[in-house]
């Protein structure tokens, strides 16, 4: 999945991906800080349902397996 990597200062803070598919995904995994505000390719698994994620955003969670700048 491709999109812009954003650090959200909500609650304890966390990372999200503003994806090219028009959705926003809360990210779960190790995210390199130097990729902030860059376009990235994220490989992982989307977890839908179950209500609010750790950032209380209501967005689906993308469990990150790999991430790189594009």
Secondary structure, 3 states (H helix, E strand, C coil): CEEEEEEECCCCCEEEEEECCCCEEEEECCCCHHHCCCEEEEEEEEECCCCCCCCCCCCEEEEEEEEEEC
